[in-house]
Amino acid sequence: MDARAEFPRTAGRARADAPRGTFRPIRALLRGLECLAVLNGRDGASVTDVAAAVRLPRTTAHRILETLCEGGFAVRDASDERYRVTIRVRSLSDGFGDQSWIREMAKPALEALGRRVLYPVSLVTPAGLTMLVRETTDRQSPLALERYSAGSQLPMAHSACGRLYLALSTPVQRAALLDVLQRSLPKADAPRNRPDLERELDIIRTQGYAIHHRTPEREATVAVPIQAADRGSDGLVGILSMRYIASALTPKEVVGSYLAPLVETAARIAEALRATSTAEPVPA
């Protein structure tokens, strides 16, 4: 959803191409979407702000906002009593169309990096409660033990890309995401030991990259952020990752031999984005 666009006020109006009487709009749903659009266009909004923007009674706006929080689409910040959207809002637009910058800038950079490191490299962005592979060099890599394709999904709490994204999120967003992950996902994909995970996320944020090996898988992953400084919170627009054979390399060897090429490629993509103003920032 475009944070600058207002949600069209359609309640009570039938589609022009629909025969009269074929359906009755669910007004509560429309009002909920209107409230979500208000939050999506602001850096936080109070109940009063939303009620005024959507022209609803304050009690109705409050119920809608709390419902959005229950569904994981919003979170109430106790520090200022304002509501803000969570990353799950991004899942509502996942099927709308891919971002052109991935094809025009990121894909050539990924292919060049793949030829350099030989291991499979991917560009990943958050999609609801998962991480979505947008582009990958799996088919070209001679060292890929498994072949993934664009559109593959990774668990947010149990992947290097997901943990890096969580680590770079604001404390409020991170807490909200972990709460929703624990409530909504199957046990295998939900965070297990939350205090340990949060300590690991603090380390990842400090070092600026993530390495994760989910046993019994044969491959491990190292991930770095693609950050354009002028684009939103930390300018995060995506995550660049490389899968490697876990039995062939130690994490120390991966950092020593492969971290620099990953960081250089991420910086090259970010610089191209700053020059063209094409990519949308990832909410964080």
Backbone hydrogen bonds, N-H to C=O, Kabsch-Sander energy under -0.5 kcal/mol:
donor,donor_aa,acceptor,acceptor_aa,energy
3,A,1,M,-0.6
5,A,2,D,-1.4
10,T,8,P,-1.2
13,R,10,T,-2.3
18,A,15,R,-1.3
22,T,19,P,-1.8
27,R,25,P,-1.2
29,L,26,I,-0.5
30,L,26,I,-1.9
31,R,27,R,-2.7
32,G,28,A,-2.2
33,L,29,L,-2.4
34,E,30,L,-2.2
35,C,31,R,-2.3
36,L,32,G,-2.2
37,A,33,L,-2.4
38,V,34,E,-1.8
39,L,35,C,-2.1
40,N,36,L,-2.4
41,G,37,A,-1.1
41,G,38,V,-0.6
42,R,39,L,-1.5
44,G,42,R,-1.4
45,A,83,Y,-1.7
50,V,46,S,-2.3
51,A,47,V,-2.7
52,A,48,T,-2.2
53,A,49,D,-2.3
54,V,50,V,-2.4
55,R,51,A,-1.0
56,L,51,A,-2.2
61,A,57,P,-2.4
62,H,58,R,-2.3
63,R,59,T,-2.0
64,I,60,T,-2.3
65,L,61,A,-2.5
66,E,62,H,-2.3
67,T,63,R,-2.0
68,L,64,I,-2.3
69,C,65,L,-1.9
70,E,66,E,-2.2
71,G,67,T,-1.8
72,G,69,C,-1.3
73,F,68,L,-2.3
74,A,68,L,-1.1
75,V,84,R,-2.5
77,D,75,V,-0.6
77,D,82,R,-2.9
78,A,76,R,-0.7
80,D,77,D,-1.0
81,E,77,D,-2.1
82,R,77,D,-0.7
83,Y,45,A,-3.1
84,R,75,V,-2.5
86,T,73,F,-1.6
89,V,86,T,-1.7
90,R,87,I,-1.6
91,S,88,R,-1.1
92,L,89,V,-1.6
93,S,90,R,-1.6
94,D,91,S,-0.9
96,F,93,S,-1.5
102,I,99,Q,-1.4
103,R,99,Q,-0.8
104,E,100,S,-2.6
105,M,101,W,-2.3
106,A,101,W,-2.2
107,K,102,I,-2.5
109,A,105,M,-1.4
110,L,106,A,-2.8
111,E,107,K,-2.5
112,A,108,P,-2.1
113,L,109,A,-2.3
114,G,110,L,-2.9
115,R,111,E,-1.9
116,R,112,A,-1.3
117,V,113,L,-2.6
118,L,114,G,-2.2
119,Y,117,V,-1.1
122,S,241,S,-2.2
123,L,135,E,-2.8
124,V,239,I,-3.0
125,T,132,L,-2.2
127,A,130,T,-3.0
128,G,87,I,-0.6
130,T,127,A,-1.7
131,M,154,L,-2.6
132,L,125,T,-3.5
133,V,152,S,-3.0
134,R,123,L,-2.9
134,R,132,L,-0.6
135,E,123,L,-1.4
137,T,121,V,-2.0
140,Q,137,T,-1.1
141,S,137,T,-1.3
141,S,138,D,-0.5
143,L,118,L,-0.9
144,A,141,S,-0.7
145,L,143,L,-0.7
148,Y,146,E,-0.7
151,G,133,V,-3.2
152,S,149,S,-2.0
154,L,131,M,-3.0
156,M,129,L,-0.9
159,S,156,M,-0.6
163,R,159,S,-2.5
164,L,160,A,-2.1
165,Y,161,C,-2.3
166,L,162,G,-2.6
167,A,163,R,-2.5
168,L,164,L,-1.8
169,S,165,Y,-0.8
169,S,166,L,-0.8
170,T,284,A,-3.4
174,R,170,T,-3.1
175,A,171,P,-2.4
176,A,172,V,-2.1
177,L,173,Q,-2.7
178,L,174,R,-2.6
179,D,175,A,-2.2
180,V,176,A,-2.4
181,L,177,L,-2.9
182,Q,178,L,-2.2
183,R,179,D,-1.8
184,S,180,V,-2.8
185,L,181,L,-1.7
189,D,186,P,-1.4
190,A,186,P,-1.5
194,R,192,R,-1.1
197,L,193,N,-2.3
198,E,194,R,-2.8
199,R,195,P,-1.9
200,E,196,D,-2.2
201,L,197,L,-2.5
202,D,198,E,-1.8
203,I,199,R,-1.7
204,I,200,E,-2.6
205,R,201,L,-2.5
206,T,202,D,-1.8
207,Q,203,I,-2.6
208,G,204,I,-2.3
209,Y,204,I,-0.6
210,A,223,A,-2.2
212,H,221,T,-2.4
215,T,213,H,-0.9
217,E,214,R,-1.9
220,A,244,Y,-2.6
221,T,212,H,-2.4
222,V,242,M,-2.3
223,A,210,A,-2.7
224,V,240,L,-2.9
226,I,238,G,-2.9
227,Q,225,P,-0.7
228,A,226,I,-0.5
228,A,235,G,-3.1
229,A,227,Q,-0.6
231,R,228,A,-2.1
232,G,230,D,-0.6
235,G,232,G,-0.8
236,L,233,S,-1.2
237,V,226,I,-2.7
238,G,226,I,-1.0
239,I,124,V,-2.4
240,L,224,V,-2.8
241,S,122,S,-2.5
242,M,222,V,-2.4
243,R,120,P,-2.1
244,Y,220,A,-2.7
246,A,218,R,-2.4
246,A,244,Y,-0.6
247,S,218,R,-0.5
248,A,245,I,-1.4
249,L,245,I,-1.2
254,V,250,T,-2.3
255,V,251,P,-2.4
256,G,252,K,-2.2
257,S,253,E,-2.3
258,Y,254,V,-2.8
259,L,254,V,-1.1
259,L,255,V,-0.6
262,L,258,Y,-1.7
263,V,259,L,-2.8
264,E,260,A,-2.7
265,T,261,P,-2.2
266,A,262,L,-2.6
267,A,263,V,-2.4
268,R,264,E,-2.1
269,I,265,T,-2.5
270,A,266,A,-2.4
271,E,267,A,-2.4
272,A,268,R,-2.0
273,L,269,I,-2.1
274,R,270,A,-2.3
275,A,271,E,-1.7
276,T,272,A,-1.2
277,S,273,L,-2.7
278,T,273,L,-0.6
282,V,236,L,-3.8
